[in-house]
Amino acid sequence: MKFYVAVTDDSWFNYLHALSPLPDEVNFWTGIPVREEPGTPWLFKLHAPNNFIVGGGYFTYYTQMPLTTVWDAFGPLNGVDSLSTLQQRIGQYRKEAISLTTSIGCAVLSQPFFWERERWLPVPTDWSRNIVSRKSYDSETSIGSQLWQGVTQRLPRPVSQLGESVPGGFGKPQIVRPRINQGAFRLMVTDAYHRSCAVSREKALPALEAAHILPFSEAPTHEVRNGLLLRADIHRLFDLGYVTVTPDYRFLVSKTIHDDFANGREYYALHGNSIALPDRLASYPDPTLLEQHVSEKFRG
């Protein structure tokens, strides 16, 4: 099994380690794109002279997003207490002033774990101080096997409880498909719809929100198929049942908007239009969930 040791900002680690309860996901900022399989373990290695592995998580998703969108998606799970602090810290790494619209690389990690100092692992013998980002290891090699054994002895819960296991062969470590949480859902839905409202085609990111077709309390999944990227006002109307999307992907507007507010001209102009859909069929809105929204939420 392939896994990574990633150089980690000390204050990012300390901030997240101190959170209670521990988060289900975190945003690991990185200047180098990530193209790994979801579920790949990432281990946190602090900057020298703290040459120790101090925790980790499971890779879920990578994208680049503006700072404001990243803060809206993760808030303190970015490892800082405010958007201005995030802006300052990213600027320090880039050695230049950056704006709130500057895009940063986001590696979303699920089910993170943070160890107390007495449980920290020394870095492997082949670790070089010239590594500035991350290094891959394989549990099938001698060094990788020894390191991963040390990790599993420190995991807070069995790996099988973290998500859905992907078979890796008898007696071999397994990749775990990570659970998608709220922050990852926001980024994944935003990318799936090309950062454009599925109904109005609005492209101003601060005005867009990742909407659940059915609330998490009713359909406990943050999968992209339970999502739509909508302009904030349309999202609000969708949640209240004033608008809906049919299983054949048409946008409908309830007559009760006019009845309740003596308005709604802009929305009625969109009535009956087909929504924009993701490129991948696997990311299309689930027709079953849409049908449930039409039958149970839509005001007709």
C-alpha positions in Angstrom: 0.0 0.0 0.0 1.3 3.4 -0.9 1.2 6.2 1.6 2.8 9.6 2.1 4.8 11.5 4.7 4.0 15.2 4.3 6.0 18.1 5.7 3.4 19.9 8.0 3.2 23.4 9.4 3.8 23.1 13.1 1.2 25.7 14.1 -1.4 24.1 11.8 -0.9 20.8 13.6 -1.0 22.4 17.1 -4.2 24.3 16.3 -6.0 21.3 15.0 -4.7 19.0 17.7 -6.2 21.3 20.3 -9.7 21.2 18.9 -12.4 19.3 20.8 -14.0 17.3 19.6 -11.5 16.2 16.9 -12.7 17.2 13.4 -13.9 14.7 10.8 -11.9 16.4 8.1 -9.2 19.1 7.7 -7.8 21.1 4.8 -4.1 20.6 4.3 -2.7 23.5 2.2 -0.2 22.4 -0.4 1.5 24.2 -3.3 2.0 20.9 -5.2 -1.0 19.3 -6.9 -2.2 15.9 -5.6 -3.3 13.1 -7.9 -3.5 10.2 -5.5 -6.2 7.7 -5.0 -8.8 8.7 -2.4 -8.1 6.9 0.8 -4.4 7.1 0.5 -2.9 7.7 4.0 -1.1 11.0 4.7 1.2 11.3 7.7 2.1 14.6 9.2 5.9 15.3 9.7 6.7 18.5 11.5 9.4 20.9 10.3 13.0 20.4 11.5 14.2 20.2 14.2 11.0 18.4 15.1 11.8 15.4 12.9 8.9 13.3 13.9 5.7 12.0 12.5 2.9 13.3 14.7 -0.4 12.1 13.1 -2.1 11.8 9.8 -5.3 11.5 7.8 -6.8 10.0 4.6 -6.7 11.8 1.3 -10.2 12.6 0.0 -10.0 15.3 -2.6 -7.7 17.9 -4.2 -8.5 21.2 -5.9 -7.5 24.8 -6.0 -9.9 27.4 -4.7 -9.8 31.1 -3.7 -9.1 31.8 -0.1 -12.6 33.1 0.6 -14.2 29.9 -0.7 -11.7 27.8 1.2 -12.6 29.6 4.4 -16.3 29.3 3.8 -15.9 25.5 3.2 -13.6 24.7 6.2 -13.4 27.6 8.6 -11.1 26.7 11.5 -10.5 23.3 9.9 -8.0 25.2 7.8 -5.8 25.1 10.9 -6.2 28.8 11.7 -8.7 30.9 13.7 -9.7 33.4 11.0 -9.6 34.2 7.3 -7.1 37.0 7.8 -4.8 34.6 9.6 -5.1 32.1 6.7 -4.3 34.9 4.2 -1.2 36.0 6.3 0.1 32.4 6.7 -0.2 31.6 3.0 1.5 34.8 2.1 4.4 33.9 4.4 4.9 30.7 2.5 4.7 32.4 -0.8 6.9 35.2 0.4 4.4 37.8 -1.0 1.2 39.6 -0.2 -1.8 37.7 -1.4 -5.5 38.8 -1.9 -8.6 37.1 -0.7 -9.2 35.9 -4.3 -5.9 34.1 -4.5 -6.3 30.4 -5.1 -4.5 27.9 -2.9 -4.1 24.1 -3.2 -6.4 22.2 -0.9 -5.8 18.5 0.0 -8.8 17.5 2.0 -8.0 14.8 4.5 -10.7 12.8 6.3 -10.6 11.2 9.7 -7.5 13.0 10.9 -5.6 11.8 13.9 -3.2 13.7 16.1 -0.8 12.1 18.6 0.5 13.3 21.9 4.2 14.0 22.0 5.1 10.7 23.8 3.6 8.8 20.8 5.4 10.7 18.0 7.3 8.5 15.6 10.9 9.3 14.4 11.1 9.9 10.7 12.4 7.0 8.6 16.1 6.5 8.1 15.9 7.5 4.5 14.2 10.8 5.1 16.1 13.8 3.7 16.1 17.3 5.1 15.9 18.5 1.5 12.3 17.3 1.2 10.1 20.3 1.3 6.7 18.8 0.5 6.1 15.1 0.8 7.6 11.7 0.1 5.9 8.4 -0.8 6.4 5.1 0.9 5.2 1.6 0.2 4.1 -0.8 3.0 5.6 -3.7 0.9 9.2 -2.3 1.4 11.2 -2.8 4.6 11.3 0.9 5.6 7.6 1.4 4.6 6.4 -1.7 6.4 8.2 -0.7 9.6 6.8 2.8 9.5 3.3 1.7 8.7 3.4 -0.8 11.6 4.3 2.0 13.9 1.3 4.0 12.6 -1.2 1.2 13.0 -0.1 0.7 16.6 -1.0 4.3 17.3 -4.3 4.6 15.3 -7.2 5.7 17.6 -9.6 3.2 16.0 -9.4 0.2 13.7 -8.9 1.3 10.1 -12.0 -0.7 9.0 -14.1 1.8 11.0 -12.8 4.8 9.0 -14.7 4.1 5.8 -15.2 1.4 3.1 -12.2 -0.9 2.7 -10.8 -1.6 -0.7 -9.3 -5.2 -0.8 -5.5 -5.2 -0.8 -5.0 -9.0 -0.5 -4.8 -11.3 2.4 -2.7 -9.9 5.2 -1.9 -6.7 3.4 -2.8 -3.1 4.5 -5.9 -1.8 2.7 -6.8 1.6 1.2 -9.9 3.0 2.9 -12.4 4.9 0.9 -12.8 8.0 3.0 -16.1 9.4 4.1 -17.0 12.6 2.4 -17.7 15.4 4.9 -19.2 18.9 4.5 -16.1 20.8 3.4 -15.1 18.2 0.8 -18.7 18.1 -0.4 -18.6 21.9 -0.9 -15.5 21.8 -3.1 -16.4 18.6 -5.0 -19.9 20.0 -5.9 -18.4 23.3 -6.9 -15.9 21.7 -9.2 -18.5 19.2 -10.6 -20.6 22.1 -11.8 -17.7 24.0 -13.3 -18.1 26.7 -10.6 -21.3 27.9 -12.1 -24.9 27.8 -10.8 -26.7 24.8 -12.3 -29.9 27.0 -12.8 -28.8 30.6 -13.5 -25.3 29.9 -14.7 -24.0 32.6 -12.3 -20.2 32.2 -11.9 -19.4 34.6 -9.0 -18.1 32.0 -6.4 -19.0 34.1 -3.3 -22.7 33.9 -4.5 -22.7 30.1 -5.0 -23.5 27.4 -2.5 -23.4 23.6 -2.6 -26.9 22.6 -1.8 -28.0 19.2 -0.5 -31.0 17.8 -2.5 -32.2 16.2 0.7 -30.9 17.5 4.1 -28.1 15.4 5.7 -30.6 14.5 8.4 -32.8 12.8 5.9 -30.2 11.4 3.5 -27.0 11.0 5.5 -24.6 11.4 2.7 -22.4 14.1 1.4 -21.9 12.4 -2.0 -21.9 14.7 -5.0 -25.1 13.0 -6.3 -26.9 14.5 -3.3 -25.8 18.0 -4.4 -26.5 20.9 -6.7 -24.4 24.1 -7.1 -26.9 26.9 -6.7 -26.8 30.7 -6.3 -27.5 31.5 -2.7 -31.0 32.8 -3.2 -32.0 29.8 -5.3 -30.5 27.5 -2.7 -32.7 29.1 0.0 -35.8 28.8 -2.2 -34.9 25.2 -2.9 -34.6 24.3 0.7 -37.9 26.0 1.5 -39.7 24.1 -1.4 -40.4 27.2 -3.5 -38.4 25.7 -6.4 -37.3 22.2 -7.3 -35.4 20.2 -9.9 -37.3 17.2 -11.5 -35.8 13.8 -12.1 -35.3 14.7 -15.7 -33.3 17.8 -14.6 -35.8 20.6 -15.3 -36.1 23.6 -13.0 -39.6 24.3 -11.6 -40.9 27.3 -9.7 -43.9 27.2 -7.4 -46.8 29.5 -7.9 -46.7 30.2 -4.2 -43.7 32.5 -4.6 -46.1 35.0 -6.2 -48.8 34.2 -3.8 -46.6 34.7 -0.8 -44.4 37.5 -2.0 -46.2 39.2 -4.9 -43.0 38.8 -6.9 -40.7 36.1 -8.4 -40.5 37.4 -12.0 -36.8 36.5 -12.2 -37.4 32.9 -11.1 -40.5 32.4 -13.3 -38.3 33.3 -16.3 -36.2 30.2 -15.5 -39.2 27.9 -15.0 -39.0 24.7 -17.1 -35.4 25.3 -18.2 -33.0 22.3 -18.1 -30.2 22.7 -15.5 -26.5 22.5 -16.3 -25.1 19.1 -15.5 -21.6 17.8 -14.5 -19.4 16.2 -17.1 -19.4 12.9 -15.4 -22.5 10.8 -15.3 -21.5 9.5 -11.9 -21.8 13.1 -10.6 -25.3 13.7 -11.9 -28.0 14.5 -9.3 -29.6 11.3 -8.1 -33.1 11.1 -9.8 -34.5 9.3 -6.7 -33.5 12.1 -4.4 -34.9 14.7 -6.8 -38.2 12.8 -7.0 -38.3 12.8 -3.2 -37.7 16.6 -3.2 -40.4 17.1 -5.7 -43.0 15.0 -3.9 -42.2 15.9 -0.3 -40.7 19.4 -0.4 -41.9 21.3 -3.5 -44.9 23.5 -2.9 -46.3 22.9 -6.4 
